[in-house]
Amino acid sequence: MRLEMRTIMPEKAEWDREPFARGVVRFDRNWSLDEVERAVRERGLSSLAFEDAAMFADHDRVVDMCLDMRVRDLNVLWSARLDTVPTDGLLKAMRLAGCQRLDMRLNPDEAVEGLFWARRYGFDVRVRNLDGASYAAERITYGVAEREAIAGRLPGLHSAQFDLAVAYYRAGRLADVMLPLGKAMTLRFPMNELCLNLLACLSAAKHYPDQAAGLLDQAGYGCPHPVVFRNRELLRAWLAGGGDLKGVRLRLEPEHSAFC
């Protein structure tokens, strides 16, 4: 496996800031994680994208890789491409090792099974036919009850707790956000700027725009996720236009995915 870098540029108004950095892992038939681990630690990466579906065809080796990632404490979120129908054991191992998003190309029968297991563990999923054509339900969404069940199924997984906090926020259950968000942060959710961004969203929803602005400024240090730039600009424009003087509740984007 070899690792490259991909960057996402911030909005034009923020071009003086560093772009968001993501590692892109290419499969060269070498299963050593040494280069990936070195790059993650030296560059401070919090997000990886495994680009080659061929790497995930051998499910037993992928499970071994996921166990190795956990032993090495590679605390990153990552995405994967699949063109073979996944199993319960495979997806559970991947989720526990930090996999957050699946891009699957499967025939219709396989897609039904793949979506069942992916939904059980709360993946962000895009599924298409073998020729790349989209299905009617290309992507799936989750309700609060589903996110609660997933967090109960994977209680020690920081990303499952973070997803639950986002689900509560989106459902307007603001009083419930802090408990799973606090758990996610305690469990070392690797993208701290997304936690700060969600706190800013919560502050804005409760009519504390100045506190939200301070949290977004804190989230903007380093190479933050692009949602931080979007929300900072939205908040600035909202405050310039009168903000709370107009009695409008500001709803920022909580963003639950590391992948844009």
Secondary structure, DSSP 8 states (H G I E B T S, - for coil): -EEEEEEE---GGGTTS--EEEEEEE--S----HHHHHHHHHHT--EEEE--GGGGSSHHHHHHHHHHHHHTT---EEEEEE-S---HHHHHHHHHTTEEEEEEE--HHHHHHHHHHHHHTT-EEEEE-TTS-EEEEEE----HHHHHHHHHHSTT-HHHHHHHHHHHHHTT-GGGSHHHHHHHHHTT-S-HHHHHHHHHHHHHHTT-HHHHHHHHHHHTSSS--HHHHHHHHHHHHHHHTTGGGGT----------S--
